Amino acid sequence: MRSKLLDVAEQGSVKAEVPAFEVGDTVDVHCRILEGEKERIQIFNGLVIARAGSGSRATFTVRRIVQGEGVERKFPLHSPRIAAIEVKRSGVTRRAKLYYLRERTGKAVRLKEKSR
């Protein structure tokens, strides 16, 4: 059971609008990168394989294949470092976590697209 004091403290760090995406969606995550004094936006695109947590502690994991090697990155959902999250395509899943995709390569990683 969570205390009301924690809920009030979290309200300041939670983003007002969070894009709707689910596990199995292919997304572009726009990350703010600091390089010295300059700030730029770098896009990390991949498949959402997991979501965890709630409130200000919510995170999601994105996986992509780079030069034949799997790369996973975990993002805090309400982080100020995340500029935007764009959903490119929605996949059909029957599981909450898609960790089984780690052992698969090539066409076996693809998911069926969700009809809208």
C-alpha positions as CSV (number, residue, x, y, z in Angstrom):
1,M,0.0,0.0,0.0
2,R,1.4,3.4,-1.0
3,S,1.2,6.4,1.1
4,K,-0.5,9.6,0.0
5,L,2.7,11.5,0.6
6,L,4.5,9.5,-2.0
7,D,1.7,10.0,-4.5
8,V,1.9,13.8,-4.0
9,A,5.7,13.8,-4.4
10,E,5.4,11.8,-7.6
11,Q,2.9,14.2,-9.2
12,G,5.7,16.7,-10.0
13,S,7.9,14.2,-11.9
14,V,5.2,12.5,-13.9
15,K,4.6,13.7,-17.5
16,A,1.2,15.0,-18.3
17,E,0.9,13.3,-21.7
18,V,2.4,9.9,-22.3
19,P,2.0,8.3,-25.7
20,A,-0.1,5.1,-25.8
21,F,2.1,2.1,-26.7
22,E,2.2,-1.5,-25.7
23,V,4.6,-4.4,-25.7
24,G,5.1,-5.6,-29.3
25,D,5.0,-2.1,-30.8
26,T,7.8,-0.8,-32.9
27,V,8.7,2.6,-31.6
28,D,11.1,5.5,-32.2
29,V,12.4,6.9,-28.9
30,H,13.8,10.5,-29.2
31,C,16.5,10.9,-26.6
32,R,18.1,14.1,-25.6
33,I,21.9,13.7,-25.6
34,L,24.2,16.2,-23.9
35,E,27.6,16.7,-25.6
36,G,29.5,19.3,-23.7
37,E,27.4,22.5,-23.9
38,K,25.3,21.3,-26.9
39,E,22.2,19.2,-26.7
40,R,21.0,17.1,-29.6
41,I,18.3,14.5,-30.2
42,Q,19.2,10.9,-31.1
43,I,16.6,8.4,-32.2
44,F,16.6,4.8,-30.9
45,N,14.2,2.7,-32.8
46,G,13.2,-0.9,-32.0
47,L,10.6,-3.3,-30.6
48,V,9.2,-2.8,-27.1
49,I,9.8,-6.1,-25.3
50,A,8.8,-5.2,-21.8
51,R,7.1,-2.6,-19.6
52,A,7.6,-2.5,-15.8
53,G,6.7,-0.3,-12.9
54,S,4.1,2.3,-12.3
55,G,3.9,6.0,-11.6
56,S,7.1,7.9,-11.9
57,R,9.1,4.6,-11.8
58,A,7.6,3.2,-15.0
59,T,10.1,1.9,-17.5
60,F,10.1,0.2,-20.8
61,T,12.7,-1.9,-22.7
62,V,13.4,-1.5,-26.4
63,R,15.3,-4.1,-28.5
64,R,16.9,-3.7,-31.9
65,I,19.4,-5.5,-34.0
66,V,22.5,-3.6,-35.0
67,Q,25.0,-5.3,-37.4
68,G,23.7,-8.7,-36.4
69,E,24.0,-8.0,-32.6
70,G,21.0,-7.5,-30.4
71,V,21.0,-4.2,-28.4
72,E,18.5,-3.5,-25.6
73,R,18.0,-0.3,-23.8
74,K,15.8,0.5,-20.8
75,F,14.1,3.9,-20.7
76,P,12.4,5.6,-17.8
77,L,9.0,6.5,-19.2
78,H,8.7,9.9,-17.4
79,S,12.3,11.0,-17.9
80,P,13.0,14.5,-19.1
81,R,15.7,13.1,-21.3
82,I,13.0,11.5,-23.5
83,A,11.7,14.1,-26.0
84,A,9.1,11.9,-27.7
85,I,8.0,8.4,-28.4
86,E,6.6,7.6,-31.8
87,V,4.7,4.4,-32.5
88,K,5.7,3.1,-36.0
89,R,3.7,-0.2,-36.0
90,S,1.7,-2.3,-33.6
91,G,2.4,-6.0,-33.2
92,V,0.1,-8.8,-32.1
93,T,1.3,-10.4,-28.8
94,R,-0.1,-12.7,-26.3
95,R,2.5,-12.1,-23.6
96,A,3.4,-9.3,-21.3
97,K,7.2,-9.8,-21.8
98,L,8.8,-10.8,-25.1
99,Y,12.1,-12.0,-23.8
100,Y,11.9,-15.1,-26.0
101,L,12.8,-12.9,-28.9
102,R,16.4,-12.7,-27.6
103,E,17.1,-16.2,-28.9
104,R,15.6,-15.5,-32.3
105,T,17.2,-13.9,-35.4
106,G,16.1,-12.8,-38.8
107,K,12.5,-13.4,-39.9
108,A,11.7,-15.2,-36.6
109,V,11.8,-11.9,-34.7
110,R,8.9,-10.4,-36.7
111,L,5.5,-10.1,-35.2
112,K,2.2,-10.0,-37.0
113,E,0.9,-6.5,-37.4
114,K,-2.2,-5.5,-35.5
115,S,-5.1,-4.5,-37.8
116,R,-6.6,-1.2,-36.8
